[in-house]
Amino acid sequence: MKRSDGLGGATTAGGARCQIDTDPAGGFGWRLIAYNGRVVGVSADTFEDSAACARAFAEMCSQVDKVAGGVQHGPGGDGWAWWLRLPDGTVVAASSRTYERYSTCRAALGRFVGLIGHFALVEDELGEPGETR
């Protein structure tokens, strides 16, 4: 995915930021970037436009206390990757890379869930995504 500047800016919380990008086919996806610049997680799906993508990220954050995650072997059986599901079973987020160790992958999933919890608090304070005050 390439950067899609000019889409309303990145949202930040807990030292992390959510950035909406476009893929070569024109779909939109989000990625969560930690304070150190590393991509912590990415959207599991692509969206028609940046607004739908932002809504999906906000929805995931608002349900942080209900999400379920798991760790599995990465593509081709190489390393470990994590994923996150909403209560309805929809996979909404995934690790941006594979991890050599299961325990490291599990810890990365925990950090991701902690970061989206910060975004849920910010959303509560600021109101609906895209709303200006």
N, C-alpha and C positions, 0 to 999 in steps of 0.2 A: 504494500500500500504506500502511496505517497502522501505527503502532507497536503492538507486542504486548508490553507490559510484563508482567512476572511469569512469563516463560517460562524462567527459569533464569539470566537476566542475559546480558550480552554477553561474548564471549570477546575478549581483547585480545592483540596481539603487534606488535612493531615500531612502536609508536605508533599502530597502527590497531585498529579493533574490528569484529567481525562482529555484526550485529544481525539477528535474525529478526523478520519482520513478517508481517502477514496482508493478503490482498487482499480486495476487496469480496465475492468469491465464497467466502471462507473458506479459501482455499489459503494455504500458508506459503511464504515465500521469504526468502533471506538477502540482505543487502547489506553490502559492505565499506566502512567509513567511515575515511578517513585522519585523521591527527592534527589536521588543520585543519578537520575537520567536513564535508569534501566526500565525496560518495559516489563511490568509485573504480570499483566494479563491482557487478553484481547477478547473482543466479541466473538461469539461462536457462530454468528450469522452475519450477513450483510443486509443493508437496508436501502430502500428506494431513495431516501433523501436524508440530509443531516438532522432534520427535526425528528424524524422517526427514530433515528439512531440515538439522539439525545434522550428521547422519551424512554427507549428501551434501557439505556444506562440508568436513568433515574428510577425506573420501575424495579430493576435489579437491586439498586441501593435501598429502596424503600422496603424491600422484603428481606433484608440482610439477616434478620432473626429467624427466617423460615427457610433459607436456602440449604441445599445439601450438596456436598462436594465429594469427589472421589479421585483416586489416583490409579492410573493404569499404565501399562507399557506404552511407550511412544510409537509413532508410526514405524513400521518395519521391525518392531520389537526392540528398538534401540532406545535405551534410557526410560525415564518415567515422565509422564505428563499428567496434569490435573485438569479437571473440568468442574463446573458448577451448574446446578439445576435449580429452577424455581419449584415451588410446591406442586405445580401442575406437570412436572417432569420435563419441561423445556430446558434444554442445555443453553445457557446464556453466556457463559464465559469459559475460557480455556487458557492454559499456560501458553506463553509465547515461545517457549522453547522446551526441550526435554532436559531432564536432570539426570545426572549419573547415579545418584542414590535416591532410594525411595524416601528416606527420612528427610532429605533436603527438599524434595518435591512436596511432601506433606507440609513441611514448614512454610514453603512458598505459598501454598494454598491458604494456610492460616493467616499469613501476612496480607494476602489479597483480600480475604474476608474482613480483616481488621480495617484495611484502608477503605473499602466500600462502606463500612460502618461510619467512618468519618464523613463520607459524602452524604449519607442518609441524614446525619445531623445538620449538615450545611443546607440540604434541601428543605428540611423542616424550618430552618431560620429564614431562608430566602424566598420560599414559596415555590410555585411551579417552575419547571425549567423553561427558560426563554422569557419569563415574566420579568419586567423591569419595575423597579421601585424608585 
